Amino acid sequence: MDLIYTLYNDIRTVFRLKDVAMLMGETNFNSLNTKLNYYVRTGRLQNPRKGLYCKPNYNPQELACRIFAPAYISMEYVLQKAGVVFQYDSRFTILSYLSREVEIDNQIFSFRKIKNELLMSQQGIEQQGNTTTIAIPERAFLDMLYLNGDMYFDNLNPLKKDLIDQILPIYNSKTLNKRVQKIFNDNGS
């Protein structure tokens, strides 16, 4: 089976060595690594970071979720796309098991550490195309308040209060409950 053909026909655009091994049914990691490095040298694959291989036109959201997995895209990135915050920020904000800032192809991936229980909770997290995990705006709103404390939000209209109320218990935080209550009371919602 041709390695590059198999990778190009896969829906994913970002692969770890173990992903490729499973796809190919290969157990010899050294041989597989040699093949992958050949495709990187010939320009058919990219190797933006040790252990990650990408198709030339990879999905940056997918890469964001694969750098330090498990992880999901949240906070500023999601809230900006939803129209809750207006200030433009080109960074991807990702919640994971550690805090780091990584730059790949002139794109900044900002990782924030969150408790394992919250990282593993799928409530308010969408799986997009089996490759990307991203918070819905309500979860991103709660993540932002949970990690950053009191915040100002430009526009709360895109947020569904009932979804916030459904997700809020996973944080198990009286302080967060008070912050949410205060924000919605101050905005007359």
N, C-alpha and C positions, 0 to 999 in steps of 0.2 A: 504494500500500500504506500502511495507517495505521500510523504509527510506534508509538504507544502500544499498539495491539493486538498488533503484532509482538513488542514487548518483554515484554508481559504473558504471551504464549504461549510464550516462551522459558523453558527450564528454569533458566537463570541468574537471579540476583536482583541482581547487581552488574555494571555495564558500564563500560567505558572508551569514549571517543568512537570509537576505531577499531573496537571491537566492534560498536557500533551502525552505523557506516558499512558494515561488511562485511555485517551482517544485512540492511540496507536497500539495499545496492548503490549507496550514495550516495558521490560523489566530492567534493561541495562541502561541506567541513567547516564553513564559516561558516554556511551555511543549516541544516545539521544541528544545529550548536551553538545556533542561534536557536530551533529547534523544541524541543530538549531543555530549554533554559532556560524556555520557555513552560510545559512540563509541570511543571517544578520550581515555578514561580510559582503554578500552579493546584493544586499539591499532589498531582499524580498520580505524580510522581517525586521522589526526594530527591537532593540534591547534597552529600553529607557532606564532600567534599574535592574540591579542584580536579581536574577530569578524570575524576571518578567519579560515576556516576549509579546510583541504586538504586531498586528497587521499594519501596513503603512497608513491607512486612514482610520486608526483606532478611535473608539468612543472615549473621550476624556472622562465622562461620568463613570464608565465601566472601569477605567484605570484607577480612578479615585477610590473605588470600592475594593480594589484588588491589592493596593500597595501594602496596607496593613489590615488584613482581614482577620476577624469579622469587622465590618464597618458599614456605616450608612451615611449618605449625604443629608445634611440638615442645616439648621440655623440660618445664618445670613444668606447663604446661597438659595435656599428654598424660599425664604421669606421675601427676598428680592424678586424672585420669579413670580411669586404670588401677588406682588403689589402691596405687601404689608410694610416693607421698608423701602424707601426711595433712593437712599444713597447707594450709588453704584460701587460694587466691589467685584473684581474679576476673579477673586480666589474661590476655590471650592472649599467649603467647610464640611469636614467629615468627622463624625464621632466614631471613636474606636477605643481600643484598650490602652492607648498611649497618646501623649501630646508631642507633636513634631510639626515642623513645616518643611515641605519637600518641594523643590522646583524641578519640573520636567517639561522640556520643550517650551520654555518661557511661560509656563502655567504654574501658579502656586497652589499647592494642596495643603491646606491648614487642618491638621488633625487635632482634635480635642479629646481628652480622656473623659470617659463617663463610666459609672459603675457597671460591672458586668451584668447585673440583673436588668438594668435598663438597656444595655447594648443587646442583650439576647431577647428582649421583649419585642415581639413583632407588631404590637398594637400601634397603629398609626404609621406603619412602615409599608411601602409598596415595593413589590418586586417588579421591575420593568424588564421584560424580555429575558428572564432567567439570568441576567448578567449584572444588573444594577439594583441596589437597594437605596431607596430615597424616602425621606420622611414626608408625610403630608404636611401642609402648612400648619395645621393645629399642633402636630407633634413637634415641628421645628420651633414654633412659638414657645411651647413648654420647655423644650431643650434649652432654648436661649435664656429663658427666665431662670431655669434651674442652675445653669452653669455660670451665668453672668450677673445674677441678682436683678435689681430693679433696672428696667430698660424703658426707653421711649420707642413707641411704634407709630409710624406715620399714618397708617390706615388699618383699622381693625375690621373693616367691613368684609374683606374676603374670608375671614375666619368664622367657622361655625361653632358657636358657643356649646351646643350639645355634644359635639365631637370632643371639644376640649374637656368637658365634664366627664366624658367616657374614658379618656386617656389619663387624666390627672391622677387617679389612684395608683398607677404603676410607680409613680415617683415616691409615694409614701412620705410626703414632706408637708408638714403643716405650714412651714414658711412659704413654700411654693403656692399652696392653696391661698394664703393671704395675699401674695403678690398678684395672683390671677384675679382674685376678688377685687382688689384695689384698682387694678387697671380697668376692669369692666365697669366698676362703680364710677370712676373718674371720667369715663367716656359715656356714661349714661346708657350703657347696654344692659 
